[in-house]
Amino acid sequence: MAIVSGTAPVQRMRHMGEIIAAYLDSALIWTAPVSDWLWQSDGSEVTLLLYHGSSNSPIIPKSVEGLPVTALAPTACNYAGISSVTIPAGVVNLY
């Protein structure tokens, strides 16, 4: 077993940790694709109107096209096959 000295391995590990953390925090990984949602925007925030994807446990995206998702319309999760929905903290209005 080799003993590694110096700061380069630690810096590489820290960098990999940052990459992994960013990867895990990415809305693209943990959410239903934006194409699975009908949505509207006022130019500063997004309201999700309807889910039409195939997952029975969709996860609401944090953002759509760079704008925060802040609201869900009453019809947003009317898909009959949905058994659960995960809503991020940024969604503050459920109509």
C-alpha positions in Angstrom: 0.0 0.0 0.0 1.4 3.3 -1.0 1.3 6.3 1.2 0.4 9.5 -0.6 1.8 12.8 0.6 1.3 16.4 -0.4 -1.8 18.4 -1.0 -2.5 17.5 -4.6 -4.4 14.3 -3.8 -6.5 16.1 -1.2 -7.2 18.9 -3.6 -8.3 16.4 -6.3 -10.6 14.7 -3.8 -12.1 18.0 -2.7 -12.7 18.9 -6.4 -14.3 15.5 -7.0 -16.5 16.0 -4.0 -17.6 19.4 -5.3 -18.4 17.8 -8.7 -20.4 15.0 -7.1 -22.3 17.4 -4.8 -23.2 19.6 -7.8 -24.2 16.5 -9.8 -26.5 15.3 -7.0 -28.0 18.8 -6.5 -28.7 19.1 -10.2 -32.4 19.5 -11.1 -31.8 17.4 -14.2 -30.9 14.3 -12.2 -33.6 14.1 -9.6 -36.6 15.5 -11.5 -39.0 14.5 -14.2 -37.9 16.1 -17.4 -39.2 19.6 -18.0 -40.8 18.2 -21.2 -43.1 16.2 -18.9 -44.7 19.4 -17.6 -47.0 22.0 -19.1 -46.0 25.3 -17.5 -46.3 29.1 -17.7 -44.1 31.9 -16.8 -44.4 35.6 -16.1 -40.7 36.0 -17.0 -39.5 35.9 -13.4 -40.9 32.6 -12.1 -42.7 29.5 -13.3 -46.1 27.9 -12.4 -46.5 24.2 -13.3 -49.9 23.6 -14.8 -50.0 19.8 -15.6 -47.8 16.8 -15.4 -48.1 14.4 -18.4 -45.1 12.2 -17.9 -45.1 8.4 -17.1 -43.6 8.3 -13.6 -46.0 7.6 -10.8 -43.6 9.6 -8.4 -42.6 12.8 -10.2 -40.2 15.2 -8.5 -41.1 18.9 -9.2 -38.2 20.7 -10.9 -36.4 23.5 -9.0 -36.3 25.6 -12.1 -37.4 25.7 -15.8 -35.3 27.4 -18.3 -33.4 29.1 -15.5 -36.4 30.5 -13.8 -37.5 29.2 -10.3 -40.6 27.0 -10.0 -42.6 28.7 -7.3 -46.2 27.5 -7.8 -48.3 24.4 -8.7 -51.7 24.9 -10.3 -54.6 22.8 -9.0 -54.3 20.6 -12.1 -50.5 20.1 -11.9 -50.7 16.6 -10.5 -54.0 15.3 -11.8 -52.4 12.4 -13.6 -54.3 9.4 -12.3 -51.2 7.2 -11.9 -49.4 9.5 -9.4 -48.8 8.0 -6.0 -46.5 10.6 -4.6 -45.0 14.0 -5.5 -41.7 15.5 -4.2 -41.9 19.3 -4.0 -38.7 21.4 -3.6 -38.6 24.2 -1.0 -38.8 26.9 -3.6 -42.4 26.1 -4.4 -44.3 28.4 -2.1 -47.8 28.5 -3.7 -50.1 25.5 -4.1 -53.3 26.6 -5.8 
